[in-house]
């Protein structure tokens, strides 16, 4: 029996080692040394690359990287930005936190089924003791804490900002404060500062460097674009860097990039998942049919942050895609539609046309969020031609009319029900919106 187990262990090691050898891993000790592969050698449409770069530049990008099987196939920097420049990950950094929680669990410091108060202390919220005791680390990982995300500042981590809305596990809402407090969970459980723990678990073997910096209530990760690409490559190979296993808990690795709850099928453990039947967006409780990025591969999972900080991974295509920069025009807090447009442009470079049919996504679907809204409504759809948006009251009177602009300021409207009409060429879609 021992011989059989030994053979199984050896076979598993060889299998994992063979998988790693199919990918290229840049040396951890030299961030500048990174093998490349030419787009032409992959059969890509090189004449389309300039169009992709022009689009990225127009959308205020600073850095763009595409890896194919670990090697750099596209790398572009804009303005004075370089491969050594530091930039923030924003909410794309949530994926780093997800990894660190899993690593702390693997090392026996915590369990994601522990109550959060074990590490944050009783009274970390404004809830009753009974309500607070139901919140677990798992709920912070999956955005299902039940805390009210509709407070004036849902980044606020002070107890008076963390109010009861539903029992933990009964509601999905994109709420930054419970996520941010995972840092304290990690530091309390491990007894190590967050930068120390991140360095020891990632930097030494993978070369993934960076620094967590407090900004108001948020703890934001800063790094170079290539370090974000390294992180994507690590996840492409299931948290194995070449022959070094960075996380052994394969169940947790799978859970990170698998639907984590029944409300938002497109959300794992702080990762956004493509190719699902539906998704929810920040600031709304509406469920939208289809994938949030229909032009991307169905198996793609991504970290997506404010102002379009994006790291995407597709194992089936052997691709890691990274974008850093300032806010792209006409997109919301978590710019799904911008992520999708990046993939649409990238598809033309890869000579893939469109992947819409692969996701069974209809082109005429429209995304409106938040709805109800107090001030700004974001409107998204999956085409790029000229379009017009009109807001009308219940009597059909046109109150607002805009062309080629995706966000609409409705702050001056009276509270109530209105109709949003989107016209593109001769195609028209009408949706009900609520101003409150």
C-alpha positions in Angstrom: 0.0 0.0 0.0 2.8 2.4 0.9 4.4 1.7 -2.5 1.2 2.5 -4.3 0.8 5.7 -2.4 4.4 6.6 -3.2 3.9 6.0 -6.9 0.7 8.2 -6.8 2.6 11.0 -5.1 5.4 10.8 -7.7 2.9 10.6 -10.6 1.1 13.7 -9.2 4.4 15.6 -8.9 5.4 14.7 -12.4 2.0 15.7 -13.7 2.2 19.1 -12.0 5.8 19.5 -13.1 4.9 18.8 -16.7 2.1 21.3 -16.6 4.4 23.9 -15.3 7.0 23.2 -18.0 4.3 24.0 -20.6 4.4 27.6 -19.3 7.2 30.0 -19.1 8.0 31.6 -15.8 10.2 34.7 -15.6 12.9 34.6 -13.0 11.9 35.8 -9.6 15.2 37.6 -9.1 15.2 39.7 -12.3 12.0 41.6 -13.1 13.5 42.9 -16.3 14.4 39.5 -17.8 11.2 38.2 -19.4 11.0 36.1 -22.5 8.8 37.3 -25.3 7.0 35.7 -28.3 6.1 37.7 -31.4 2.4 38.1 -32.4 3.3 37.1 -35.9 4.6 33.7 -34.8 1.2 33.1 -33.1 -0.6 33.9 -36.4 -2.1 37.0 -34.9 -3.2 40.0 -37.1 -0.3 42.3 -36.4 -1.9 45.1 -38.5 -4.6 45.4 -35.9 -2.3 46.1 -33.0 -2.1 49.8 -33.5 -5.9 50.1 -33.4 -5.9 48.3 -30.1 -3.2 50.6 -28.7 -5.0 53.7 -30.0 -8.2 52.5 -28.2 -6.2 52.0 -25.0 -4.6 55.4 -25.2 -7.9 57.1 -25.8 -9.3 55.3 -22.7 -6.5 56.8 -20.5 -4.5 53.6 -20.2 -1.0 53.7 -18.7 0.1 50.0 -19.2 -1.1 47.0 -21.2 0.4 43.5 -21.1 -0.7 40.2 -22.7 1.0 37.0 -21.8 0.7 33.8 -24.0 1.7 30.8 -22.0 3.7 33.0 -19.7 5.7 34.9 -22.4 5.0 38.5 -23.2 3.3 38.9 -26.6 2.1 42.4 -26.2 3.4 45.1 -23.9 2.7 48.8 -24.3 3.2 51.8 -22.0 1.7 55.2 -22.6 3.0 58.7 -21.8 5.8 58.7 -19.3 4.7 55.4 -17.7 7.2 52.5 -18.0 7.5 48.9 -17.0 9.1 50.1 -13.7 6.4 52.6 -12.8 4.2 51.9 -9.8 0.4 52.0 -10.0 -2.5 51.0 -7.8 -4.6 47.8 -8.2 -7.7 49.3 -6.6 -10.3 46.5 -6.2 -8.3 44.2 -8.5 -6.2 43.8 -5.3 -9.1 42.0 -3.7 -7.7 38.9 -5.5 -4.4 39.2 -3.6 -6.4 39.3 -0.3 -8.3 36.2 -1.4 -5.0 34.4 -1.9 -3.6 35.5 1.4 -6.7 34.4 3.3 -6.4 31.0 1.7 -2.7 30.8 2.6 -3.4 31.8 6.2 -6.0 29.0 6.4 -3.6 26.5 4.8 -1.0 27.4 7.5 -3.6 26.8 10.3 -3.9 30.5 11.4 -7.6 30.7 10.6 -10.6 29.0 9.0 -12.8 30.8 6.6 -15.7 29.3 8.6 -14.5 31.2 11.7 -16.7 34.0 12.9 -15.2 37.4 12.0 -15.4 38.7 15.5 -12.8 36.1 16.6 -10.2 38.3 14.8 -12.0 41.7 14.7 -13.3 41.6 18.2 -16.8 41.9 19.5 -18.6 45.1 18.5 -16.7 45.5 15.2 -20.1 46.3 13.6 -23.1 48.3 14.8 -25.2 45.1 14.9 -26.5 43.3 17.8 -24.3 40.6 19.3 -26.5 37.9 17.8 -26.5 39.4 14.3 -22.7 40.0 14.4 -22.0 36.5 15.5 -23.4 35.2 12.2 -20.8 36.9 10.1 -18.0 34.6 9.1 -14.8 35.2 7.1 -16.4 33.3 4.2 -19.1 36.1 4.1 -16.4 38.8 3.9 -14.8 36.8 1.0 -18.1 36.5 -0.9 -19.7 39.9 -0.3 -22.5 38.3 1.7 -22.0 39.9 5.1 -25.5 41.3 5.2 -24.2 44.7 6.2 -25.8 47.7 4.6 -23.9 48.8 1.6 -26.2 51.8 1.1 -24.6 53.9 3.8 -23.1 57.3 2.8 -19.6 55.8 2.6 -19.5 52.0 2.1 -15.7 52.1 2.4 -16.0 53.3 6.0 -14.8 50.6 8.4 -15.9 52.3 11.6 -18.4 50.3 13.6 -21.1 53.0 13.2 -20.9 52.6 9.4 -21.4 48.8 9.6 -25.2 48.5 10.0 -27.5 45.5 9.8 -29.5 45.0 6.7 -29.9 41.2 6.4 -28.5 38.1 8.1 -25.1 37.1 6.8 -25.3 34.8 3.8 -28.7 36.0 2.7 -27.8 38.8 0.4 -25.0 39.7 -2.1 -23.8 43.3 -2.3 -20.5 44.9 -3.4 -19.4 46.4 0.0 -15.8 47.5 0.4 -15.7 47.9 4.2 -16.2 44.2 5.2 -13.6 43.3 2.5 -11.1 45.8 3.8 -11.4 44.4 7.3 -10.0 41.1 6.0 -6.6 42.7 6.3 -7.1 42.9 10.1 -8.3 39.3 10.1 -5.0 38.3 8.4 -2.7 40.4 10.6 -4.5 39.3 13.8 -4.5 35.6 12.8 -0.9 35.5 11.6 0.7 38.1 13.9 2.4 39.6 10.9 2.0 43.0 9.2 0.2 42.7 5.9 3.2 43.7 3.8 5.4 41.3 5.7 3.0 38.4 5.1 2.5 39.3 1.4 6.3 39.5 0.9 7.0 36.1 2.5 4.2 34.3 0.7 4.6 35.7 -2.8 7.7 37.8 -3.4 10.5 35.4 -2.5 9.7 32.7 -5.0 7.5 34.4 -7.7 9.1 37.9 -7.7 5.6 39.4 -7.2 6.5 42.6 -5.4 4.5 45.6 -4.3 3.3 47.5 -1.3 0.0 47.9 0.6 -0.7 51.6 1.3 -3.6 53.0 3.4 -5.7 55.5 1.5 -8.5 56.8 3.7 -10.3 53.6 4.8 -8.9 51.5 2.0 -5.8 49.5 2.0 -4.6 49.6 -1.6 -1.9 47.5 -3.3 0.7 49.3 -5.5 3.0 47.5 -7.9 4.4 47.5 -11.5 2.3 46.2 -14.4 4.7 43.2 -14.8 4.0 42.2 -11.1 0.3 42.2 -11.8 1.0 40.0 -14.8 3.1 37.6 -12.6 0.1 37.3 -10.3 -2.1 36.4 -13.2 0.4 33.8 -14.4 0.5 32.3 -10.9 -3.3 31.7 -11.1 -3.1 30.5 -14.6 -1.0 27.6 -13.2 -3.3 27.0 -10.2 -0.9 28.8 -7.7 2.2 26.9 -8.8 5.1 29.0 -9.8 7.3 26.8 -12.1 8.0 23.9 -9.6 7.2 25.9 -6.5 3.8 25.3 -5.1 2.6 28.6 -3.5 -0.7 27.1 -2.2 -1.4 23.4 -1.7 -5.0 23.7 -0.8 -6.5 22.8 -4.2 -10.1 22.9 -2.9 -9.6 26.5 -1.8 -7.9 27.4 -5.2 -10.9 26.0 -7.0 -13.4 27.8 -4.7 -11.7 31.2 -5.4 -12.7 31.0 -9.0 -16.0 29.2 -8.7 -19.4 30.6 -8.0 -19.4 31.2 -4.2 -23.1 31.9 -3.5 -26.5 31.7 -5.2 -27.1 35.4 -5.7 -24.3 36.6 -8.0 -23.2 33.6 -10.1 -20.3 35.6 -11.4 -18.5 36.1 -8.1 -16.1 33.7 -6.4 -13.8 34.6 -3.5 -13.2 38.2 -4.6 -12.7 37.2 -8.2 -15.1 38.1 -11.0 -16.1 35.0 -13.1 -17.1 35.1 -16.7 -19.3 32.8 -18.7 -22.0 32.5 -16.1 -25.8 32.6 -16.7 -26.1 35.9 -14.9 -24.3 38.6 -12.9 -24.9 41.4 -10.5 -23.2 44.8 -10.5 -22.1 47.0 -7.7 -24.7 49.4 -6.3 -27.7 47.4 -7.5 -29.7 44.3 -6.5 -30.7 43.6 -10.0 -29.6 40.4 -11.7 -28.5 40.7 -15.4 -28.7 37.8 -17.7 -25.6 36.6 -19.5 -21.9 37.1 -18.9 -20.4 40.5 -17.9 -17.7 40.2 -20.6 -19.3 38.3 -23.6 -16.3 39.0 -25.8 -13.9 37.3 -23.4 -13.4 33.5 -23.1 -16.0 31.8 -21.0 -13.5 30.4 -18.5 -11.9 33.9 -17.9 -11.8 35.1 -14.3 -10.6 38.5 -13.4 -9.7 41.1 -10.8 -11.4 44.3 -11.8 -10.8 47.6 -9.9 -11.7 51.2 -10.0 -10.7 53.2 -13.0 -10.1 50.0 -15.0 -7.3 48.2 -13.1 -7.7 44.8 -14.7 -6.0 41.4 -14.5 -7.7 38.6 -16.5 -6.8 34.9 -16.7 -8.0 32.4 -19.3 -6.5 28.9 -18.9 -8.1 27.6 -22.0 -6.5 30.3 -24.1 -3.2 30.4 -22.2 -3.7 34.2 -21.7 -3.1 36.7 -19.0 -4.3 40.3 -19.8 -3.3 43.3 -17.7 -4.5 46.9 -18.0 -3.5 49.8 -15.6 -4.5 53.4 -16.0 -6.8 56.3 -15.2 -10.5 56.2 -15.5 -11.7 55.1 -19.0 -14.5 57.3 -20.3 -18.1 56.6 -19.5 -17.7 53.6 -17.3 -18.8 52.8 -13.7 -17.0 51.9 -10.5 -16.2 48.3 -11.6 -15.9 48.7 -15.4 -17.2 45.4 -16.7 -18.0 46.9 -20.1 -14.6 48.4 -20.5 -13.1 45.0 -19.7 -15.3 43.5 -22.4 -14.3 46.1 -24.9 -10.6 45.4 -24.2 -11.3 41.8 -25.1 -13.3 42.7 -28.2 -10.3 44.8 -29.5 -7.9 42.0 -28.5 -9.9 39.4 -30.4 -9.3 41.3 -33.6 -5.6 41.3 -32.9 -5.8 37.5 -32.3 -7.8 37.1 -35.5 -10.6 35.6 -33.4 -13.4 37.9 -34.5 -15.9 37.8 -31.6 -16.6 35.4 -28.8 -20.2 36.4 -28.3 -21.6 33.2 -29.6 -19.2 31.2 -27.3 -21.0 32.9 -24.4 -24.5 32.7 -25.9 -24.8 36.4 -25.2 -27.2 38.5 -27.2 -25.8 41.7 -28.5 -28.9 43.7 -27.8 -28.9 43.4 -24.1 -28.5 46.6 -22.1 -27.0 47.0 -18.6 -28.3 49.9 -16.4 -26.8 50.4 -12.9 -27.4 51.4 -10.3 -31.1 51.3 -10.6 -32.7 52.7 -8.5 -30.2 55.6 -8.5 -29.7 58.9 -6.7 -27.5 60.7 -9.2 -25.6 58.9 -11.9 -26.9 56.0 -14.0 -24.4 54.0 -16.0 -25.7 52.6 -19.3 -23.8 49.8 -21.1 -24.4 47.6 -24.1 -22.2 45.5 -26.3 -21.9 47.5 -29.5 -19.7 50.4 -30.4 -21.6 52.5 -33.0 -23.0 55.9 -32.4 -26.0 55.9 -30.1 -28.4 58.3 -28.3 -29.9 58.1 -24.8 -33.1 59.8 -23.9 -34.8 60.0 -20.5 -38.6 60.6 -20.6 -41.2 61.0 -17.9 -44.4 58.9 -17.7 -46.2 61.2 -20.1 -43.5 60.8 -22.7 -41.9 64.2 -22.3 -38.2 64.0 -23.1 -36.2 65.4 -20.2 -32.6 64.4 -21.0 -31.1 63.7 -24.3 -27.4 62.6 -24.8 -25.3 61.3 -27.6 -22.4 58.8 -27.2 -22.3 59.1 -23.5 -22.7 56.1 -21.2 -23.4 57.9 -17.8 -26.4 60.0 -17.3 -26.8 62.6 -14.5 -30.3 62.4 -13.1 -29.6 64.2 -9.8 -31.9 67.1 -10.8 -34.9 64.9 -11.5 -37.7 64.5 -9.0 -37.9 61.1 -7.4 -40.0 58.7 -9.3 -40.2 56.4 -12.4 -38.8 57.3 -15.8 -38.1 55.6 -19.1 -34.6 55.3 -20.6 -34.6 54.9 -24.4 -31.4 53.9 -26.1 -31.3 54.2 -29.9 -28.4 52.8 -32.0 -28.9 53.1 -35.8 -32.4 51.9 -36.2 -32.4 49.6 -33.1 -34.2 50.9 -30.0 -34.3 49.5 -26.4 -36.5 51.0 -23.7 -36.0 50.3 -19.9 -37.7 51.6 -16.8 -35.5 53.5 -14.3 -36.2 54.8 -10.8 -34.8 58.0 -9.3 -34.8 58.0 -5.5 
